[in-house]
Each structure stands twice: as C-alpha cells, then as structure tokens.
Amino acid sequence: MPERSEIHRAIDAVWRIEAAKIIAVVARIVRDVGLAEELAQDALVAALEHWPVDGLPDKPGAWLTTTAKRRALDRLREHALHERKHEEIGQDLEALQQHVEPDFVDALDAARQDDIGDDLLRLIFTACHPLLSTEARVALTLRLLGGLSTDEIARAFLTAETTVAQRIVRAKRSLTAARVPFEVPPAGPARAERLASVLEVIYLIFNEGYSATAGDDWMRPALCEEALRLGRVLAGLASDEPEVHGLVALMEIQASRTHARTDAQGRPVLLMAQDRSRWDRLLIRRGLAALQRAAGPDAALGPYGLQAAIAACHARAARPEDTDWAQIVALYDALYQLMPSPVVALNRAVAVGMGQGPGLGPAAALELVNTLAADPQLQGYHWLPSVRGDLLAKLGRGAEARAEFERAAGLTRNGRERELLLGRAGEAG
C-alpha cells in the first residue's frame, strides 16, 4: 500500500481534476450550487478517511462522484422527512436513487439533456446568473469549476482576498434564495446576457492553468484542457457569436506553446527563448481558423479576438526576431480602446520595449512602465517589477534590475516563477 503522504498527494491531485465535475453532477440532483459544493467536500472528507486505510480505489474520480451523489440523496431524504412530504417526493427520490445505479445512468442522462448536454457548462451558466454582479459570477464559477482558493481568485482579479470570499458566500446565498434553475438558458436575451461573464470565467480558468498563481508547478495543464473543452463546446452552442470564436482562438494558440514553456526539469522557459519547433502546429491551425471565424466579413474583433490576433503574430513568426512588434503594439492600442486597464497598458509597454524604431525600444517602454507604477490596481502585482527589471537590464542598469527582479520574486506565489525571477536577479547583478 502507498505511504500515507503519497495517498494524500493522490487525493489532492484527484480532487483538483475531478472537483468541478463532481459539483456539477451533484448540482443537477440538488439544484443548489452551494449545497452541491458542500456535498462534494463531504465526499473529499470521506476519501481522506477511507483511502489511507483501504488504499486508492481503481477509479478514484468515480468513487468521489458516487459518494457525493449518495450524500445528496441522503440530504434529500432528510429534507423530505423534515417537510413530511413522503408521498409527494417518493417517486422523485426513487428516480434519483436509480440515477446512481450504473444500469440507469445512460438512459436517465439522455432524458435530461438540453441543447448543450454538459453539466459543467450548466454550472457555469447557473453561477453566471444576472442576479449576481459580474465580479461575483466570475469568482463563484472559478471557485466551483476551477477549484481555486479565494486567494488564487483574488490574485487573478488583483483584489483583496476578503472581498472575494464575501462575494462567493453572498453569491451562493443569492442563488439559493432565488431558486435559480440549474440549466443552460435557451437561445435569446437570457443566454446573451450571461455570455460575457461565461467567456471571462472560461478564460480566467485557462489563465490559471497556463500560469499557475501559486504552488510548485509553473502550469496546471488540466485547467487549460478543461477551459479549452468548455470553450469549444460553447463555440458549438453559440456559433454566431464572434467573441466566442475569438476566445477559442486565443486559448488554442496559447495552448500550442505548452510543451515549450518548461524545460526537462520543469523550469519555466520564457516566450522569446522557447524552441518553436515544439509548438503544437495543430493547435495553431485550429486557433487561426477560429480567429478567421471571429473576424468575419461583418465583425470587428472584440477583446478576445484582438488578444488572439496578438498571439497569432507570435505563432506566425518562425523565429523570435521575425516577430512583428509594431503590429502587436497597434493591436494593443486597439485593445486598450476597448479595455482601458493598467494590465493591458503594461503588456503594451512590453511590446514597445521589444520593438525597434521611433517610439519603440526599452527606454521608451521604461517611461511607460514608470507611469504605471503608481496605479493602485498594480500594487502587489509581480509582473510590474518583473517587466521593469527586464527593461532596466536591457539598458545596462544591472543593480536596479536586480532589485526589481528580487521585488517581483517576493510578490509571486508560484515557486517555479520565484526561482526564475531570482535567477534573473543573479544574472542582472
């Protein structure tokens, strides 16, 4: 039998991968996302109690799902007894009991399909209900589907952890009180109203997988894969929405670099140092095709489409020196018109620093970054001193660069990124 520590690591790994699916399946039964998360957590506690003694089950994800379903049925029985409505709910409970028996799963699932047929996407649309604020919708869905902690979500939002925690608690209570149905809204205004938040959620999940906020791993590929899957399903559902295709294009092209983003020891490899022969050409082709759909004859690119176009500039460059930085700066200009945020401005400054010609280069970029240093939204954001350190190093100001890289290393929560930044600090010094 594996050592107890190995069992606990395995439980943590399984939970990271399966949590969202378990919550989504249970939410379909209890029709309450807050209660579904609680019951999924009960299943996790049961695993922590039984697996160290009994060993890992052959199908740990299925074990957790079945346990959570049984907890859901027990809770429904308790509620039924409390309400003294035995006859009224008897048939419902019997049907739900059958739902956990393998022989009935396929038939019952087929009977309950809507036009998306995906529990996880139902969960996203439910968590993105219009009665919640946009910030609450995104935070709640990241919590439920991404399995992210409130701290990780706060860093993704550049927001205080206590604020995110309050949003999540209030969002669950609001959905429960309003008896929001667990469903994908039918095509029309109700679906369109929630689409922007759904896209934001999917991309934030992808970003957490692409560059993990915390922990010892540079990436969490399972999150990227889940976000890509959800994005592709959504593109099939809302095929006439250009921004859906723009988001899919962006994720496909970014995901194409996954294998080149780390070396043999799992250490980060930055974009300009990556072996581009390791980029996945199939994902690039898929991304460029989606970008064409996003930029149809009558469609102007939206924020996701513009970011995909920036990613496409890199994908089309066979060598780093072939990158069209002037075009990337122009695309960031267009993006800033739609999304005037300091993060967009900071990324534009990076592009300015990489280019050559009037108004481009490290000196011009450093001036732009210095103007952003006082922005309250960037306080505590490790990417700001990291960019500044890179520009200072290029300008030969090694001591200042080292200080900036060390400051960035102190701000990041990701172990691999901290090693990278401290390494750059040593080189600058």
C-alpha positions in Angstrom: 0.0 0.0 0.0 1.3 3.5 -0.8 2.6 5.6 2.1 0.1 7.9 3.8 1.8 11.0 2.3 1.5 9.5 -1.2 -2.2 8.8 -0.6 -2.8 12.4 0.4 -0.9 13.7 -2.6 -3.0 11.4 -4.8 -6.2 12.6 -3.1 -5.2 16.2 -3.7 -4.4 15.5 -7.4 -7.7 13.7 -8.0 -9.6 16.4 -6.3 -8.0 19.1 -8.4 -9.1 17.3 -11.5 -12.5 16.0 -10.5 -13.9 18.6 -8.1 -15.7 20.7 -10.8 -17.3 17.6 -12.4 -18.4 16.3 -9.0 -20.0 19.6 -8.0 -21.7 19.9 -11.4 -23.2 16.3 -11.3 -24.4 16.9 -7.7 -25.8 20.3 -8.6 -28.0 18.6 -11.2 -29.5 16.5 -8.4 -30.0 19.0 -5.6 -30.4 22.1 -7.9 -28.3 24.2 -5.5 -24.7 25.0 -6.3 -23.8 26.0 -2.7 -25.2 22.7 -1.4 -23.5 20.8 -4.2 -20.1 22.2 -3.2 -20.7 21.3 0.4 -21.7 17.7 -0.5 -18.7 17.4 -2.8 -16.5 18.5 0.1 -18.1 15.8 2.2 -17.0 13.2 -0.3 -13.5 14.6 -0.1 -13.5 14.2 3.7 -14.7 10.6 3.2 -11.8 9.9 0.9 -9.4 11.4 3.4 -10.8 9.0 6.0 -11.0 5.8 3.9 -8.3 5.8 1.3 -5.3 5.9 3.7 -6.8 2.7 5.3 -8.4 0.9 2.3 -6.0 2.1 -0.4 -6.7 4.1 -3.6 -9.8 2.8 -5.5 -9.4 1.7 -9.1 -11.5 4.8 -10.2 -11.0 7.5 -7.6 -13.0 10.1 -9.6 -15.9 7.7 -9.8 -15.6 6.9 -6.1 -15.8 10.6 -5.2 -18.7 11.2 -7.5 -20.7 8.2 -6.3 -20.1 9.2 -2.6 -21.2 12.8 -3.3 -24.4 11.5 -5.1 -25.2 9.4 -2.1 -24.7 12.3 0.2 -27.1 14.3 -2.0 -29.7 11.6 -1.8 -29.3 11.4 2.0 -29.8 15.1 2.2 -32.9 15.0 0.1 -34.3 12.2 2.3 -33.6 14.3 5.4 -35.3 17.3 3.8 -38.3 15.1 2.8 -38.7 13.7 6.3 -38.4 17.2 7.8 -41.1 18.5 5.5 -43.3 15.4 6.0 -44.0 15.1 2.3 -43.2 11.4 1.9 -45.8 10.6 -0.7 -45.2 13.7 -2.8 -41.5 13.1 -3.2 -41.4 9.3 -3.1 -41.3 9.0 -6.9 -38.6 11.7 -7.2 -36.4 10.0 -4.6 -36.8 6.7 -6.4 -35.8 8.2 -9.7 -32.8 9.9 -8.1 -31.7 6.6 -6.5 -31.8 4.9 -9.9 -29.6 7.7 -11.2 -26.7 6.5 -9.1 -27.1 2.9 -10.4 -24.8 2.2 -13.4 -27.5 0.5 -15.5 -29.7 3.6 -15.5 -27.1 6.3 -15.9 -27.1 6.5 -19.7 -30.9 6.4 -20.1 -31.5 9.0 -17.4 -28.8 11.3 -18.7 -30.2 11.1 -22.2 -33.6 12.0 -20.9 -32.3 15.1 -19.2 -30.1 16.5 -21.9 -30.7 20.1 -23.1 -29.0 21.6 -26.2 -25.6 21.7 -24.5 -25.6 18.3 -22.8 -22.8 19.3 -20.4 -23.1 19.5 -16.6 -20.0 21.7 -16.3 -21.4 24.3 -18.7 -24.7 24.2 -16.9 -22.8 25.0 -13.8 -21.1 28.0 -15.4 -24.4 29.5 -16.7 -26.0 29.0 -13.4 -23.2 30.6 -11.5 -23.3 33.5 -14.1 -26.9 34.3 -13.4 -27.8 38.0 -13.9 -29.0 38.5 -10.3 -25.3 38.4 -9.3 -22.7 41.1 -10.0 -20.2 40.3 -12.8 -17.4 40.0 -10.2 -19.5 37.6 -8.1 -20.4 35.5 -11.1 -16.8 35.1 -12.1 -15.4 34.5 -8.6 -18.1 31.9 -7.8 -17.6 30.0 -11.0 -13.8 30.0 -10.6 -14.3 28.6 -7.2 -16.7 25.9 -8.3 -15.2 24.9 -11.7 -11.6 25.8 -11.3 -11.2 24.6 -7.8 -9.3 27.8 -7.0 -8.9 29.1 -3.5 -10.1 32.6 -2.6 -6.5 33.7 -2.5 -5.9 32.5 -6.1 -9.0 34.2 -7.3 -8.1 37.4 -5.6 -4.7 37.4 -7.3 -6.4 36.8 -10.6 -8.6 39.8 -10.0 -6.0 41.9 -8.3 -8.5 42.2 -5.5 -8.4 41.7 -1.7 -8.9 38.1 -0.6 -11.6 39.1 2.0 -13.5 40.8 -0.8 -13.5 37.7 -3.0 -14.6 35.5 0.0 -17.5 37.7 0.7 -18.6 37.7 -3.0 -18.6 33.9 -3.1 -20.6 33.5 0.1 -23.2 36.1 -0.9 -23.4 34.7 -4.4 -24.2 31.2 -3.1 -26.8 32.6 -0.8 -28.4 34.7 -3.5 -28.7 31.7 -5.9 -30.2 29.5 -3.2 -32.7 32.2 -2.1 -33.8 32.9 -5.7 -34.1 29.2 -6.5 -32.1 29.7 -9.7 -32.6 26.7 -12.0 -29.6 24.5 -12.9 -29.7 24.9 -16.7 -28.3 26.5 -19.8 -30.7 29.3 -20.7 -32.4 28.9 -24.1 -31.1 30.9 -27.0 -32.1 34.5 -26.8 -31.6 37.5 -24.5 -31.2 35.4 -21.3 -28.3 33.5 -22.8 -26.7 36.6 -24.4 -26.9 38.4 -21.0 -24.7 35.8 -19.4 -22.3 35.1 -22.3 -19.7 37.8 -21.5 -19.3 36.5 -17.9 -19.1 32.9 -19.1 -16.3 33.9 -21.5 -14.5 35.7 -18.8 -14.8 32.7 -16.5 -13.5 30.3 -19.1 -10.5 32.4 -19.9 -9.6 33.0 -16.2 -9.7 29.3 -15.7 -7.4 28.8 -18.7 -5.1 31.5 -17.4 -4.8 29.8 -14.0 -3.8 26.6 -15.8 -1.4 28.4 -18.2 0.4 30.3 -15.4 -0.4 28.9 -12.0 -0.9 31.5 -9.4 0.6 29.5 -6.6 2.3 26.2 -5.8 5.3 24.4 -7.2 4.2 23.9 -10.8 4.6 26.5 -13.5 1.4 25.3 -15.2 -1.7 23.3 -14.3 -2.5 21.7 -17.8 -5.7 20.1 -16.6 -7.3 23.5 -16.1 -6.1 24.6 -19.6 -7.6 21.5 -21.1 -10.9 21.9 -19.3 -11.2 25.6 -20.3 -10.4 24.6 -23.9 -13.0 21.9 -23.8 -15.6 24.3 -22.4 -14.7 26.9 -25.0 -15.1 24.5 -27.9 -18.4 23.3 -26.6 -19.6 26.9 -26.2 -18.4 27.7 -29.7 -20.7 24.9 -31.0 -23.6 26.3 -28.9 -23.1 30.0 -29.9 -21.6 29.6 -33.3 -22.8 33.0 -34.4 -21.0 34.9 -31.6 -17.6 36.2 -32.9 -16.2 36.7 -29.4 -16.7 33.0 -28.5 -14.5 32.1 -31.5 -12.1 34.8 -30.5 -11.7 33.3 -27.1 -11.3 29.8 -28.5 -8.7 31.1 -31.0 -6.8 32.8 -28.1 -6.7 29.7 -26.0 -5.8 27.3 -28.8 -2.8 29.5 -29.9 -1.6 30.0 -26.3 -2.0 26.3 -25.5 0.1 25.4 -28.6 3.1 26.6 -26.6 2.6 24.3 -23.6 5.3 21.8 -24.3 7.9 24.5 -25.0 7.1 26.5 -21.8 9.2 24.3 -19.5 12.5 22.6 -19.8 13.3 18.9 -18.8 13.4 19.9 -15.1 10.1 21.7 -15.2 11.6 25.1 -15.1 9.9 28.0 -17.0 11.1 28.9 -20.4 10.0 32.4 -21.5 8.4 33.1 -24.8 11.4 34.5 -26.6 13.6 31.7 -25.5 11.2 28.8 -26.5 12.0 26.2 -29.0 9.3 27.0 -31.6 9.6 23.6 -33.2 8.0 22.3 -30.0 4.9 24.4 -30.6 1.8 22.3 -31.5 1.1 23.2 -35.1 -2.3 21.5 -35.0 -3.4 23.8 -32.2 -2.0 26.8 -34.0 -4.0 25.9 -37.2 -7.2 25.4 -35.1 -6.6 28.8 -33.4 -6.0 30.6 -36.7 -9.2 29.0 -38.1 -11.1 30.2 -35.1 -9.6 33.7 -35.5 -11.0 33.8 -39.0 -14.4 33.0 -37.7 -14.1 35.7 -35.1 -13.1 38.2 -37.8 -15.9 37.5 -40.2 -16.8 39.9 -43.1 -19.1 42.0 -40.9 -17.4 41.5 -37.5 -14.9 43.8 -35.8 -12.6 42.0 -33.5 -13.6 42.2 -29.8 -11.2 42.0 -26.8 -10.7 38.2 -27.1 -10.3 38.4 -30.9 -7.7 41.1 -30.5 -5.7 39.1 -28.0 -5.9 36.1 -30.3 -4.6 38.3 -33.1 -1.6 39.3 -30.9 -1.0 35.6 -30.1 -1.2 34.9 -33.9 1.6 37.4 -34.5 3.9 35.2 -32.4 2.5 32.0 -33.9 3.3 33.1 -37.4 6.9 34.1 -36.6 9.2 31.2 -37.3 11.9 32.9 -35.2 11.7 35.4 -32.3 13.4 38.1 -34.4 10.7 37.7 -37.1 8.0 38.9 -34.7 6.1 42.0 -36.0 6.2 44.1 -32.8 4.9 47.2 -34.5 1.7 45.2 -35.4 1.5 43.9 -31.9 1.7 47.4 -30.4 -1.1 48.5 -32.8 -3.3 45.6 -31.7 -2.7 46.6 -28.1 -3.7 50.1 -28.9 -7.0 48.8 -30.3 -7.4 46.5 -27.3 -6.8 49.4 -24.9 -9.6 51.4 -26.6 -12.0 48.5 -25.7 -10.4 47.6 -22.3 -8.6 50.6 -20.8 -6.9 48.7 -18.0 -3.4 49.1 -16.5 -2.7 45.4 -17.2 -3.3 46.0 -21.0 -1.1 49.1 -20.8 1.6 47.1 -19.1 1.5 44.4 -21.8 1.6 47.1 -24.5 4.7 48.5 -22.8 6.4 45.1 -23.1 5.7 45.1 -26.8 7.0 48.6 -27.1 10.2 47.5 -25.4 10.7 44.7 -27.8 10.4 46.8 -31.0 12.8 49.0 -32.9 12.2 52.3 -34.4 10.6 55.7 -33.4 8.8 55.4 -30.1 9.9 51.8 -29.6 12.6 50.2 -27.6 13.5 49.6 -23.9 13.9 53.3 -23.0 10.5 54.2 -24.4 8.9 51.2 -22.7 10.5 52.1 -19.3 8.9 55.5 -19.4 5.5 53.9 -19.9 6.1 51.4 -17.1 7.2 54.1 -14.7 3.9 56.0 -15.3 2.0 52.8 -14.3 4.0 52.2 -11.1 1.6 54.3 -9.0 -1.6 52.7 -10.3 -3.3 51.1 -7.3 -4.6 48.2 -9.3 -0.9 47.1 -10.0 0.2 47.3 -6.4 1.4 43.9 -5.4 1.3 42.7 -9.0 4.6 40.9 -9.5 4.5 41.3 -13.3 5.1 45.1 -12.9 8.6 44.9 -11.2 9.4 41.9 -13.4 8.8 44.0 -16.6 10.7 46.9 -15.1 13.6 44.7 -14.2 13.8 43.3 -17.8 13.9 46.8 -19.3 16.5 48.0 -16.8 18.7 45.0 -17.6 18.4 45.8 -21.3 19.5 49.3 -20.6 22.6 48.1 -18.7 21.3 49.3 -15.3 22.1 46.0 -13.6 21.8 46.9 -9.9 18.4 48.5 -10.4 17.3 45.5 -12.5 18.4 43.1 -9.8 16.4 45.0 -7.1 13.2 44.8 -9.4 13.6 41.1 -10.1 14.0 40.4 -6.3 10.9 42.5 -5.6 9.0 40.6 -8.2 10.2 37.3 -6.7 8.9 38.4 -3.3 5.5 39.1 -4.7 4.8 35.9 -6.7 3.3 32.8 -5.0 4.5 30.4 -7.7 7.6 28.5 -6.7 8.9 28.0 -10.2 8.4 31.6 -11.1 10.2 32.7 -8.0 13.2 30.6 -9.0 13.1 32.1 -12.5 13.0 35.7 -11.1 15.7 35.1 -8.6 17.8 33.6 -11.3 17.3 36.7 -13.4 18.2 38.8 -10.4 21.5 37.0 -10.1 22.3 37.4 -13.8 21.5 41.2 -13.6 23.6 41.6 -10.6 
